[in-house]
């Protein structure tokens, strides 16, 4: 896995991280809707901007961390 990640550039790593975190966020939102009771007027997409923005922030942070670590190790 490390060799495979080392061969990838920053954009590919960002897209991989964003895909994983967005999937986790959407699954969490779906589970929240099934487990907890929500107001009937609350739209399914009401939290979507927070899920997308939060997952993008986490993916950017992870990508920066990977690229910095890679630069330090030489």
C-alpha positions as CSV (number, residue, x, y, z in Angstrom):
1,X,0.0,0.0,0.0
2,X,2.8,2.4,0.8
3,X,4.5,1.9,-2.5
4,X,1.2,2.4,-4.3
5,X,0.5,5.6,-2.4
6,X,4.1,6.9,-3.0
7,X,3.5,6.6,-6.8
8,X,0.4,8.8,-6.7
9,X,0.4,12.6,-7.0
10,X,-1.4,15.1,-4.7
11,X,-4.6,15.3,-6.8
12,X,-5.1,11.5,-6.9
13,X,-4.5,11.3,-3.1
14,X,-7.0,14.1,-2.6
15,X,-9.7,12.4,-4.7
16,X,-9.1,9.1,-2.9
17,X,-9.3,10.7,0.6
18,X,-12.4,12.7,-0.4
19,X,-14.2,9.7,-1.8
20,X,-13.6,7.8,1.4
21,X,-14.5,10.6,3.7
22,X,-17.6,11.6,1.7
23,X,-18.8,8.0,1.6
24,X,-18.4,7.8,5.4
25,X,-20.2,11.1,5.9
26,X,-23.1,10.1,3.7
27,X,-23.4,6.7,5.4
28,X,-23.3,8.4,8.8
29,X,-26.1,10.8,7.7
30,X,-28.2,7.8,6.5
31,X,-27.6,5.9,9.7
32,X,-28.5,9.0,11.7
33,X,-31.8,9.3,9.8
34,X,-32.6,5.7,10.5
35,X,-31.6,5.6,14.2
36,X,-32.6,9.1,15.4
37,X,-36.0,10.8,14.9
38,X,-35.9,13.9,12.8
39,X,-38.4,16.6,12.3
40,X,-40.7,15.7,9.3
41,X,-40.0,19.0,7.7
42,X,-36.3,18.5,7.7
43,X,-35.1,17.7,4.2
44,X,-32.8,14.8,3.5
45,X,-30.4,17.2,1.9
46,X,-30.4,19.7,4.7
47,X,-27.0,18.6,6.1
48,X,-25.5,17.8,2.7
49,X,-23.4,21.1,2.4
50,X,-21.9,20.3,5.9
51,X,-21.1,16.7,4.9
52,X,-19.5,17.7,1.6
53,X,-17.6,20.6,3.1
54,X,-16.4,18.7,6.1
55,X,-15.3,15.7,4.1
56,X,-13.4,18.0,1.7
57,X,-11.7,19.7,4.6
58,X,-10.6,16.3,6.1
59,X,-9.4,15.1,2.7
60,X,-7.4,18.3,2.2
61,X,-5.8,18.0,5.7
62,X,-4.9,14.4,5.0
63,X,-3.4,15.1,1.6
64,X,-1.3,17.9,3.0
65,X,-0.1,15.6,5.8
66,X,0.8,12.9,3.4
67,X,2.7,15.3,1.0
68,X,4.6,16.9,3.9
69,X,5.6,13.6,5.3
70,X,6.7,12.4,1.9
71,X,8.8,15.6,1.4
72,X,10.4,15.2,4.8
73,X,11.4,11.6,4.2
74,X,13.0,12.5,0.9
